[in-house]
Amino acid sequence: MSTRRLLLTLLTRMIVNNKRKRTVMKNRLIAAGVGVALAASLSACGSSNSGSSATGTISVVAGENFYGNIVSQIGGSHVKVTSIISDPNTDPHEYESSAKNAADIESARLVVDNGVGYDDFMNQLLQTAPDSNRTVITASKVLGIGGSNPNPHLWYDTAKMPELATAIAADLGKIQPDNAATFRANAAAFTKSLAPITAVIDKIKTKYAGTKIAYTERVPGYLVQAAGLDLGIPASFTQAVEDGDDPSPADTAAFDQALKTHTVKALLYNAQVTDAQTDQLKALATSSGVPIVPVTETMPPTAKDYQAWQLSQAQALLTALGG
């Protein structure tokens, strides 16, 4: 499909986001909102096809910047990666796709997304630009994550990221067979570089297994689980926040009490997606002397790479618990 046809299609197609309902209840492209941008794009667009060759640079689009960073490490100079969500001030659950995103997807030879409802905008973009020559890697499928209401923040499960790296290397190798060995070697190097993160998580588990912590959302859930820590506040509270609903008064009171009495030893706070209620919890943790560990959904622009980002957060958790 040409970019011209794709953008015309987007004028009439609404991109609906997942269940997140906090501020933007649905993620959609509305013609009135993007008409000027689309019109400008339409006037300049011609036809294109998926970008890559057996020897050239492989065009890659990642739904989120942490996946884009991993692809860049594996593909090296053989890939050109565009990450759709990279702004630390953006709530990925409420992201509104743009004409540029659509054009990037159309020209991509490889696409990497998360799945399990986290980045449904990617599915819609892909549906508007079908291409049998394009490869799509969905992290949740590679890692075997599914079922009812899984935690979608898969990249916090660092122990499983080697599986994703292997899949990325394999598909890049299919696109450029001459560089397949390089991609495999880079994936192996990526896997090896995760060792410091594993060491910190193992240290937390050895010293603090069973310790109760709190988090405002399930963002760091896989990290908490790997470290052997327990959730010391109602899971229904975090589910309500994630769904964009108001937690029940009973759950809110239980969360407050856990902070006031130091039943929980740390609060892992989603610094990227906040509202009045989570801000109040952060303030209560501060006044109660409960250490706060900021976590983010996407990789901060100051982070060197995915590994450095995850290592810094694991180290911050260890420090909060007592080192």
N, C-alpha and C positions, 0 to 999 in steps of 0.2 A: 504494500500500500504506500502511495506517495505521501510525502509530508502534507501536501495540499489536501488530499482526501482525508488524511488523518485528522487534521485540524478542523475541517468541516464536520467530521463525525463528532469531534469533541464539543462542538457548539451545541449539539443536541443530546449529548450523553452526560448524565450526572454521575460523578464518581463518589460512591457512598463509602464512607469510612467504616471502621469496625464499631464495636459496641460502646466505645468511649463517648460520653455525653456531657463532659464537664462544661466547657464554654461553647465550643462549636459542636452542635449535636450531630451533624452529619458533614462528611467531607465530600464536597461536590464541586464540579466545574459548572458555573452558571454563566450563560452567555452574556448577561448584562455585566458581570463582574470582570470578564476577561475578553470581551468583544474587541476592544481597541487593540489589545496585544495580539489577539488572534488575527485580526484584520491585517495588521502590519506584517505578521509572519506570513500570512497567506500571499501577500503581494510579493514577497521575496523568495518564497519556497519553490523549489522544483522537486523532481523525483529523486529518490535515493534508495540505496539498498544497504543491507547489513554490512558494517564496516570491518573488514579484515582480509587478509590474504595468507597464503601459506608462508610468506616471508615478511609481510609487512607488520604493522602494529595492530593488535587486536583491540577493537573498541568494546569497552566493558562499561555497563551501568550497574551500580549497586544501589539498592534502596536506601541503605544507611552507610554512614562514613566508616564505621568500624569494619564492615564487610569490604568496603572499597579499599581500606588500608591493607587488609589481609590479601586481597587479590593483587594489589600493587607489590607486596613483598614477594609473592609467588611468581608473578608474571614479569617483574622487573621492567626492563626497557622494552619488552615485547608487548606491553599492554598500555593503553591509554584509558584511565579509569575516571568515570564521572560518578560522584556520589550525590544522590538526590537530596537526602537529608544530612546536612552537615552543620547547620546553624544551631549552636547550643541553646538558643532562645526559642527553638521550635519544639512544640509538642508533637512527636511523631504520630500519636494517635489521631491528631486533628489536622494532619497535613493536607493542604490543598494543592493538587498538582497543577502544573502550568504548561503552557504551550511549548516551552523549552524542554521540559521533562518529556513531553510526547515526542519531540523531535529527537532527543537523545536516545530514547527507547527504540525508535524506528531505525536508527543507524547502528544499534548495538549488535555485536556478534555474540556476546555473552552477557547475561543478566543474572545478578545474584540478589535474591530477596530473602526475607525472613519466614513468611508464612504464618500459619495459625492465627490469622486475623489481625496481626500486628500492622502490616503494611498492605492492606487491601487495595490501596490506590495503585499498587504495582500490577495487580491482576487486571484492573480496569485498563491501565495503559497498555499492557501486553495484548489484551483482547482487541483493542482498537488498531493494533499494528501487528497482525499475525505474520509470522515469517518462519517457514519450515527450516531455514538455514540458521536460525538463532537457537542458541542453547540457553536454557534457563535452569539455574541451580537454586532450589528452595531449601534453605537451611533446615527447616523443620522436617522435610522429607529425608534429607541426608542423615539427620540425627535420629530419625524414627520417633519424633515427638508428635503426638496427636491426642485423640480422645476428647473427653469433655473438659473444657475450660483449662487447658494446660497453661503453665506460666510461659508467656511468649518471649521473655527476655533471655533467649537461648545463649547469647554471647557471654553471659555471666557464668556459663558452665564451661570454664576454660579446659576442663579435662576432655571435653568432647570436640573442641575446636580442631584437633589434628584430623578428625574424620572429615570435617568440612574442608580443611586445607588439602587433603588427599583428593577429594572430589574436584576441587577447583583445578588442581594440577592435572588431573586426568582429563578434564574437559578442555583445558588449554592445550594439552598435548594432542588431543584429537584435532583441534583447529590448526595447530602448527606442529606436526609430527617431528620436524627437524629439531625442535626445541623442547621436546617432551622430557628428555633427561634433565635439562636445566630446570624445568618446572618441578619435577619430582625432587630434585636436590634442594630447591628453594623451600618446598613444602616440608621437607625433613628438617631443614634449618629452622623454619618457623616453629615446628613442633619442639625441637630442642630448646628454643628460646623461652618456652613456657615454663621451664623447670623452676625458675625463681618464684613464680606465682604459686606453683604446686608446693614448694617448700614452705612458703608463708602460710598457706592454707593448712598444711599438715601440722605446722607448729600451733596454730590456733586450735586445731582439733585435739592435739595432744594435751595442751594446757587448759583448754576451756570447754571441752565437749560437755554438752548439756546446759551450758550457760544460756540464760534467756536474754533475748534482745528484742527490739521492736523495729519495725520499718513502716513507713507511710504507704508504700506500695510494694508489689512483689518484684520490683526491679532487681534487687540483689538476692532474690530467693535462692537461686542455684548456688551462689557463693555461700550463703548462710547454711544451706543444707550440706555442702561439701565440707564445711568447717565443723560440722557436728553441733551447731548451735540450735537452740529451740526458740520458736516464736512465743513471746511472752504476752502477747496481746491478742484479742479476738481476730481470727483470720477473716471473719465477716466484715470487720472494719476496713481492712485493706481491699477486700473485694469490692465493697461499696465505693471506695475512693476510685478504684480502677475503673469501675463501671460509670463513674460520674454521678453516683447517687449520694445522698446524705447518709452517713453511718447512723445507726440507731442511737438513741440517747444512752442506752445501756452499754453499748460497745464503746462509745465515746468516754463514758465515765470509767470504764475498765481500763482504757488506754491511759487516761489521766492518772488513775490510781497507780498503775504500773510505773509511771515515771516518778510520781511523788514519793513512792515508797522504795524506789530503786529495785523493784522486782526485776526490771530489765536493766542490763548493764551498759547498753549503748542504744542509740537511736540512729538507724540508717535512714537518712532523709533524702528523698528525691529532690535534688536542688534544681532540676530542670523543669519539673511540672509541679507547680505549687498553687495553693489557694488559701483562703483565709483560715480554714480549719487546720491544714498542715502547718501553716505558719504559726498558729497558736500552739500546736504540739511542739514545734521547735523551740518556741519561747519558754514553754513549760519545762522542757528538758534542760534548757540552759539554767533556768532559775532553780531547778531541782538538782543540778550538778550531775546530770546524766550526760556522758560524752556523746557528741553528735558526729556522725560519719557521713559527709555529703557523698551521694552517688548520683550519677547521671545516666540518662538513657542512651545518649550518643557520645562519641569520643570528643572530648574538649579540643579546641584548636591548638591549645598549648601542649597537648600530649605528643610525645615523639612518635608513638605508634600504639597499636592495640595492646601489645604486651605491657608497655610502660604504664598505660592507663589502668589496666586491670591490676597490675602489681601495686601501684600507688594506693588504690582503693583497699586492696587486701592488707597492705601494710598499715593503713589508717585504721582499719578495723582491729588489727592486732594491738596497735597502740592504745586504742580506746578501751580495750579489755584489760589492759595492764602490761602489755608488751611481752 
